[in-house]
Amino acid sequence: MQEYKKDYRKYSYSENNIKDLPKDIILSIQEITNPPIKSEEITNLPKKKSKYSYYIFKRFMMFIIHLSLISLFEILFFFTVIVKYENLSMTNVVDAFSTPIINVCNNFNNSEKLVFSQLVNTFVNITQLNNEVYNDLNERNGQNNIILRYAWTYFGVITGISLITIVINFLNFKVISQNNELNESLIITENIKISKKQVNLIKIIIDNIIMIIILGLYEYLFFETIIIKYLPMSNNELIRYFMNKITICF
């Protein structure tokens, strides 16, 4: 029986879906249409403005977080250490004057104590002194509470800005730059690589100058509105403290 050969037209890829093609053919087509970018071509691409915007954002976030931590330290250090040390230094001066008097009064008899009490009462009105101390104390606490609220307001505003930058960062505020930096890596193991990158001394110097300027402005603001307006112990409070120290003489 004679066999007849049929002439079939050669398979045409243009008449079919590319998905129906074998994988090796698909890969070869993709390489032709979208050739991989060489590292030399990447480094030679123009820089985008978005890269600088993202760089400025990162530096701003670093500076503002640093400033928020400094502002917290300033508040805690001033109101818990400096204020207590200042009050203690003033009372120590009064103690230095009152200690010799107390040593003398320890040898007084009752009549001598009576004479000393009358002498002191001619110069100091205890009732009036107590009223003035009460008023001074209320004024001092009121003023100091106001400036303490100012200090926490500064901290709250700076910390709020810091949190906003952190939230933006976590929401993937990422600017894709076409100019990727290709650094050679020092291979330690198959999965661990250390990037070989030189220290940018100019960048470090500029960052520190900017940070010093920011801290200097904040320190000036903190000094002018908080420290210089803080009210220490009044003269009447110190006199009352002195009178309480020498009660043994009465």
GUGU-569835 format. One record per residue (C-alpha): z, y, x; residue in one letter. Coordinates in steps of 0.5 Angstrom, whole numbers. Example, Ala and Ser with C-alpha at 12.3 -4.5 7.8 and 13.67 -1.06 7.14 Angstrom:
<nodes>
@z 16&y -9&x 25&code a;
@z 14&y -2&x 27&code s;
</nodes>
This chain:
<nodes>
@z 0&y 0&x 0&code m;
@z -2&y 7&x 3&code q;
@z 3&y 12&x 4&code e;
@z 2&y 19&x 2&code y;
@z 5&y 24&x 6&code k;
@z 7&y 31&x 3&code k;
@z 7&y 37&x 6&code d;
@z 13&y 41&x 4&code y;
@z 14&y 49&x 6&code r;
@z 19&y 50&x 12&code k;
@z 26&y 52&x 9&code y;
@z 26&y 60&x 9&code s;
@z 33&y 63&x 10&code y;
@z 31&y 69&x 6&code s;
@z 30&y 66&x -1&code e;
@z 37&y 63&x 0&code n;
@z 44&y 66&x 0&code n;
@z 47&y 67&x 7&code i;
@z 53&y 63&x 5&code k;
@z 49&y 57&x 4&code d;
@z 47&y 57&x 11&code l;
@z 51&y 53&x 17&code p;
@z 56&y 56&x 20&code k;
@z 53&y 56&x 27&code d;
@z 47&y 60&x 24&code i;
@z 52&y 65&x 20&code i;
@z 56&y 67&x 27&code l;
@z 49&y 68&x 31&code s;
@z 47&y 72&x 25&code i;
@z 53&y 76&x 25&code q;
@z 53&y 77&x 33&code e;
@z 46&y 80&x 32&code i;
@z 47&y 85&x 27&code t;
@z 54&y 87&x 29&code n;
@z 55&y 86&x 37&code p;
@z 62&y 86&x 40&code p;
@z 64&y 93&x 43&code i;
@z 65&y 92&x 50&code k;
@z 71&y 95&x 53&code s;
@z 67&y 100&x 57&code e;
@z 64&y 103&x 51&code e;
@z 71&y 103&x 47&code i;
@z 74&y 107&x 53&code t;
@z 68&y 112&x 53&code n;
@z 68&y 113&x 45&code l;
@z 71&y 121&x 44&code p;
@z 78&y 122&x 42&code k;
@z 80&y 123&x 35&code k;
@z 84&y 129&x 32&code k;
@z 88&y 124&x 28&code s;
@z 91&y 121&x 35&code k;
@z 94&y 127&x 37&code y;
@z 97&y 128&x 30&code s;
@z 100&y 122&x 30&code y;
@z 103&y 123&x 37&code y;
@z 106&y 130&x 35&code i;
@z 109&y 126&x 29&code f;
@z 112&y 121&x 34&code k;
@z 115&y 126&x 38&code r;
@z 117&y 130&x 32&code f;
@z 121&y 124&x 30&code m;
@z 124&y 123&x 36&code m;
@z 126&y 130&x 37&code f;
@z 129&y 131&x 30&code i;
@z 133&y 124&x 30&code i;
@z 136&y 126&x 37&code h;
@z 138&y 133&x 34&code l;
@z 141&y 130&x 28&code s;
@z 145&y 125&x 33&code l;
@z 147&y 131&x 37&code i;
@z 149&y 135&x 30&code s;
@z 154&y 130&x 28&code l;
@z 157&y 129&x 35&code f;
@z 158&y 137&x 35&code e;
@z 162&y 137&x 28&code i;
@z 166&y 131&x 30&code l;
@z 168&y 133&x 37&code f;
@z 169&y 140&x 35&code f;
@z 174&y 139&x 29&code f;
@z 177&y 133&x 31&code t;
@z 178&y 135&x 39&code v;
@z 177&y 142&x 40&code i;
@z 181&y 145&x 34&code v;
@z 187&y 140&x 36&code k;
@z 187&y 142&x 43&code y;
@z 187&y 149&x 41&code e;
@z 192&y 149&x 37&code n;
@z 196&y 145&x 42&code l;
@z 195&y 150&x 47&code s;
@z 198&y 155&x 43&code m;
@z 204&y 152&x 41&code t;
@z 205&y 150&x 48&code n;
@z 206&y 157&x 50&code v;
@z 211&y 158&x 44&code v;
@z 215&y 152&x 47&code d;
@z 215&y 155&x 54&code a;
@z 218&y 161&x 51&code f;
@z 223&y 157&x 46&code s;
@z 226&y 152&x 51&code t;
@z 230&y 157&x 55&code p;
@z 233&y 160&x 49&code i;
@z 235&y 153&x 46&code i;
@z 238&y 151&x 53&code n;
@z 242&y 157&x 52&code v;
@z 244&y 156&x 45&code c;
@z 246&y 149&x 46&code n;
@z 253&y 153&x 49&code n;
@z 254&y 157&x 43&code f;
@z 260&y 157&x 39&code n;
@z 260&y 159&x 32&code n;
@z 261&y 166&x 33&code s;
@z 256&y 167&x 38&code e;
@z 251&y 164&x 33&code k;
@z 253&y 168&x 28&code l;
@z 252&y 174&x 32&code v;
@z 245&y 172&x 35&code f;
@z 243&y 170&x 27&code s;
@z 245&y 177&x 25&code q;
@z 241&y 180&x 31&code l;
@z 235&y 176&x 30&code v;
@z 235&y 178&x 22&code n;
@z 235&y 185&x 24&code t;
@z 228&y 184&x 27&code f;
@z 225&y 179&x 23&code v;
@z 225&y 178&x 16&code n;
@z 225&y 171&x 14&code i;
@z 223&y 171&x 7&code t;
@z 217&y 176&x 8&code q;
@z 215&y 172&x 14&code l;
@z 215&y 166&x 10&code n;
@z 210&y 169&x 5&code n;
@z 206&y 172&x 10&code e;
@z 205&y 165&x 14&code v;
@z 203&y 162&x 7&code y;
@z 198&y 167&x 6&code n;
@z 195&y 167&x 13&code d;
@z 195&y 159&x 12&code l;
@z 191&y 159&x 6&code n;
@z 186&y 164&x 9&code e;
@z 185&y 160&x 15&code r;
@z 184&y 154&x 11&code n;
@z 179&y 157&x 6&code g;
@z 175&y 160&x 12&code q;
@z 175&y 154&x 16&code n;
@z 173&y 149&x 10&code n;
@z 167&y 154&x 9&code i;
@z 165&y 153&x 16&code i;
@z 166&y 146&x 16&code l;
@z 161&y 146&x 10&code r;
@z 156&y 150&x 13&code y;
@z 157&y 145&x 19&code a;
@z 156&y 139&x 15&code w;
@z 150&y 142&x 11&code t;
@z 146&y 143&x 18&code y;
@z 147&y 136&x 19&code f;
@z 145&y 134&x 12&code g;
@z 139&y 138&x 13&code v;
@z 137&y 135&x 20&code i;
@z 139&y 128&x 18&code t;
@z 135&y 129&x 11&code g;
@z 128&y 131&x 15&code i;
@z 130&y 125&x 20&code s;
@z 130&y 120&x 14&code l;
@z 124&y 123&x 11&code i;
@z 120&y 122&x 18&code t;
@z 123&y 115&x 18&code i;
@z 121&y 113&x 11&code v;
@z 114&y 116&x 13&code i;
@z 114&y 111&x 19&code n;
@z 116&y 105&x 15&code f;
@z 110&y 107&x 10&code l;
@z 105&y 105&x 15&code n;
@z 103&y 113&x 17&code f;
@z 99&y 110&x 22&code k;
@z 92&y 114&x 25&code v;
@z 87&y 109&x 27&code i;
@z 84&y 112&x 34&code s;
@z 78&y 109&x 36&code q;
@z 80&y 111&x 43&code n;
@z 84&y 105&x 45&code n;
@z 88&y 105&x 51&code e;
@z 86&y 99&x 55&code l;
@z 91&y 97&x 60&code n;
@z 91&y 91&x 65&code e;
@z 97&y 87&x 64&code s;
@z 101&y 83&x 69&code l;
@z 101&y 76&x 66&code i;
@z 108&y 72&x 66&code i;
@z 107&y 66&x 62&code t;
@z 102&y 65&x 57&code e;
@z 105&y 68&x 51&code n;
@z 109&y 74&x 55&code i;
@z 105&y 80&x 58&code k;
@z 108&y 86&x 62&code i;
@z 103&y 92&x 61&code s;
@z 102&y 96&x 68&code k;
@z 103&y 103&x 66&code k;
@z 105&y 109&x 71&code q;
@z 110&y 113&x 69&code v;
@z 107&y 120&x 66&code n;
@z 112&y 125&x 70&code l;
@z 109&y 131&x 66&code i;
@z 110&y 128&x 60&code k;
@z 117&y 127&x 61&code i;
@z 118&y 134&x 64&code i;
@z 115&y 137&x 58&code i;
@z 119&y 133&x 53&code d;
@z 126&y 135&x 56&code n;
@z 124&y 142&x 56&code i;
@z 122&y 142&x 49&code i;
@z 129&y 138&x 48&code m;
@z 133&y 143&x 52&code i;
@z 130&y 149&x 48&code i;
@z 131&y 145&x 41&code i;
@z 139&y 144&x 43&code l;
@z 140&y 151&x 46&code g;
@z 137&y 154&x 39&code l;
@z 142&y 149&x 35&code y;
@z 148&y 150&x 40&code e;
@z 147&y 158&x 39&code y;
@z 147&y 157&x 31&code l;
@z 153&y 153&x 31&code f;
@z 157&y 157&x 36&code f;
@z 155&y 164&x 32&code e;
@z 156&y 161&x 25&code t;
@z 162&y 155&x 26&code i;
@z 165&y 156&x 33&code i;
@z 166&y 164&x 33&code i;
@z 168&y 164&x 26&code k;
@z 173&y 159&x 26&code y;
@z 180&y 162&x 25&code l;
@z 186&y 159&x 29&code p;
@z 193&y 159&x 28&code m;
@z 195&y 166&x 26&code s;
@z 201&y 170&x 30&code n;
@z 205&y 170&x 24&code n;
@z 205&y 162&x 24&code e;
@z 206&y 162&x 31&code l;
@z 213&y 166&x 30&code i;
@z 215&y 162&x 24&code r;
@z 214&y 156&x 29&code y;
@z 218&y 159&x 34&code f;
@z 223&y 161&x 29&code m;
@z 223&y 153&x 27&code n;
@z 224&y 151&x 34&code k;
@z 230&y 156&x 35&code i;
@z 234&y 154&x 29&code t;
@z 239&y 151&x 33&code i;
@z 241&y 158&x 35&code c;
@z 243&y 160&x 28&code f;
</nodes>
